[in-house]
């Protein structure tokens, strides 16, 4: 080998001045997809739509989730679903193109390189957006990354993700809705049992208010209101006259029917997930 020949380890990238702007609709879509994700899914993956300005700014305006499965460092995307959703979106907004992809979670994970490689075949230099839906640092961290190719001579060894500037972009109409939705109402979303418990507590509180009102009217502390009395009478008369044992049997039968429906829906969801994985594997092969 000649003395002046060297093998150089270098980074290759065309995104030196790249930055991103994301609209709040995208963040709400991602969070909604995460809440509605399948039980066995740890994160949600999807496509980002928007446009790229001449100065290198990526405008992220819309998104949609793409079904996927992950196991042992391998990632399988439903490519047919991704293309069908893209065609449907472009029928409504033909100016929106693929600008990258997103995933929930804190930062880049091991399987991100495989997914980024697929989106690199869809669009040059895609943006990877991460949304921390677990609030690990006490807040929803949102970051954007681009990929740099790490090569040794003519051989490409790996891809390195580097964070790029990210701004939240919104028009005045979006700001009004964003200010309302970002307000914290509860610490966490209740499950089915907690929701039923809260509903029963509200019902008991309302019944207690009605009891106190009727008792006050009978004792003369509050003047009677014919409209309220008529409404209470219609409500009481609309209730079925059942014995306690018959009511317990009716409730138990209803609970068993609901449990059966949940079991059947779980079986159907498992079959659909299995068919989706087989379809994706067949397309890859």
SVG drawing of the C-alpha trace seen along z (x, -y; Angstrom):
<svg xmlns="http://www.w3.org/2000/svg" viewBox="-96 -34 101 50">
<polyline fill="none" stroke="black" stroke-width="0.4" points="0.0,0.0 1.3,-3.4 2.4,-5.6 0.0,-8.4 -3.1,-6.2 -5.2,-6.3 -8.6,-4.9 -10.7,-7.7 -13.5,-7.3 -16.1,-9.9 -19.7,-11.1 -21.8,-11.8 -24.9,-14.1 -26.7,-16.7 -28.6,-18.2 -26.2,-20.7 -28.9,-23.5 -32.0,-21.3 -34.6,-22.3 -38.2,-21.2 -41.5,-22.7 -44.3,-20.6 -48.0,-21.6 -49.9,-20.7 -52.3,-18.5 -49.4,-16.0 -48.7,-15.8 -52.3,-15.2 -52.6,-12.5 -49.6,-10.7 -50.9,-10.8 -54.3,-9.6 -52.8,-6.7 -50.7,-5.8 -53.8,-5.7 -55.6,-3.5 -52.6,-1.2 -53.0,2.6 -52.4,4.0 -49.2,5.8 -47.6,2.8 -45.0,0.8 -44.8,-2.1 -46.5,-3.6 -44.9,-4.2 -46.2,-6.3 -45.6,-8.5 -45.1,-12.3 -46.5,-14.4 -45.8,-18.0 -43.5,-20.0 -39.8,-21.1 -39.1,-24.8 -36.1,-25.9 -34.1,-27.0 -34.2,-23.4 -37.0,-23.8 -39.3,-20.7 -42.9,-21.7 -44.7,-18.7 -48.5,-19.2 -50.1,-15.8 -49.4,-12.2 -50.9,-8.7 -50.0,-5.5 -48.6,-2.5 -49.2,1.0 -45.9,2.7 -44.5,5.5 -41.2,5.7 -39.4,8.8 -35.7,9.6 -34.4,6.5 -36.5,7.1 -39.2,4.6 -41.9,5.5 -44.0,2.6 -47.3,3.0 -46.1,1.4 -49.3,1.9 -51.3,0.1 -48.7,-2.7 -49.0,-3.2 -52.8,-3.0 -53.0,-5.7 -50.5,-7.9 -52.7,-7.7 -55.8,-8.6 -54.2,-11.6 -52.8,-12.9 -56.3,-12.8 -57.3,-15.4 -54.0,-17.3 -52.0,-16.6 -49.3,-19.1 -48.4,-17.1 -45.6,-14.6 -43.7,-12.2 -41.1,-14.1 -40.2,-11.4 -41.6,-9.2 -42.4,-9.2 -42.3,-6.9 -43.4,-7.3 -40.8,-6.9 -37.8,-8.8 -35.1,-9.1 -33.9,-6.7 -34.0,-3.0 -32.2,0.0 -34.9,0.7 -35.1,-2.9 -32.2,-2.4 -34.2,0.3 -37.3,-1.8 -35.3,-4.9 -33.7,-2.9 -37.2,-2.1 -38.3,-5.7 -35.0,-6.7 -36.2,-4.7 -39.4,-6.7 -38.0,-10.2 -34.4,-11.5 -33.1,-12.5 -36.3,-11.8 -36.9,-13.4 -37.4,-11.1 -39.7,-12.6 -39.9,-11.2 -42.7,-11.9 -42.2,-10.9 -45.8,-9.8 -44.6,-8.3 -43.6,-11.7 -40.4,-10.2 -38.9,-13.6 -42.1,-15.0 -43.0,-16.5 -43.7,-15.3 -40.3,-15.6 -40.5,-16.1 -37.3,-15.8 -36.4,-15.6 -33.5,-13.7 -31.8,-13.1 -29.5,-10.3 -25.8,-10.6 -24.1,-7.8 -20.9,-6.5 -18.6,-5.1 -15.1,-3.7 -13.7,-4.4 -16.3,-3.1 -18.0,-0.9 -21.1,-2.2 -20.8,-0.9 -23.8,-2.4 -26.1,-5.3 -25.9,-7.9 -28.9,-10.0 -28.3,-13.6 -30.8,-16.0 -31.9,-19.0 -33.8,-22.2 -37.5,-21.7 -40.2,-24.4 -43.9,-24.2 -45.7,-25.9 -49.4,-26.9 -51.8,-29.4 -54.2,-31.4 -57.1,-29.0 -54.8,-26.1 -53.5,-28.1 -57.0,-28.4 -57.6,-24.7 -54.1,-24.0 -54.5,-26.2 -57.7,-24.3 -56.4,-20.8 -53.0,-21.3 -54.7,-22.2 -54.3,-19.3 -57.6,-18.1 -56.6,-14.7 -53.3,-13.2 -54.0,-10.0 -56.7,-8.5 -59.0,-6.2 -59.5,-2.6 -62.9,-1.0 -63.3,-0.1 -62.2,-3.6 -64.5,-5.2 -67.5,-3.2 -66.6,-4.0 -66.5,-7.7 -69.9,-7.5 -71.5,-5.7 -70.1,-8.3 -71.6,-11.1 -74.9,-9.2 -75.0,-8.7 -74.2,-12.4 -77.1,-13.4 -79.5,-11.0 -78.4,-12.5 -79.1,-16.0 -82.6,-14.9 -83.3,-13.3 -82.3,-16.5 -84.4,-18.7 -87.5,-16.5 -87.0,-16.4 -86.6,-20.2 -89.8,-20.7 -91.8,-18.3 -90.5,-20.1 -91.3,-23.5 -87.8,-24.8 -87.8,-25.2 -90.8,-26.4 -92.0,-23.6 -91.3,-23.8 -93.9,-22.1 -91.5,-21.6 -88.9,-19.9 -91.5,-17.8 -93.0,-16.7 -89.5,-15.8 -88.7,-13.7 -92.0,-11.9 -91.4,-11.0 -88.0,-9.8 -89.1,-7.6 -92.1,-6.2 -89.7,-5.3 -87.8,-2.9 -88.8,0.8 -90.4,2.4 -88.0,5.2 -87.2,7.0 -83.6,6.9 -82.9,10.5 -84.3,9.9 -82.2,6.7 -79.1,8.6 -79.7,11.3 -80.3,8.8 -77.0,7.0 -75.0,10.3 -76.4,11.4 -75.4,8.1 -71.9,8.3 -71.5,11.9 -72.6,10.7 -70.1,7.9 -67.3,10.3 -68.2,12.6 -68.1,9.7 -64.6,8.7 -63.4,12.3 -64.7,12.5 -63.2,9.2 -59.8,10.2 -59.8,13.4 -60.7,11.4 -58.0,8.8 -55.4,11.6 -56.5,13.2 -56.2,9.9 -52.8,9.3 -51.6,12.7 -53.0,12.2 -51.3,8.8 -47.9,10.3 -48.2,13.1 -49.2,10.7 -46.2,8.4 -43.8,11.3 -45.1,12.6 -44.5,9.2 -41.0,9.0 -40.1,12.5"/>
</svg>
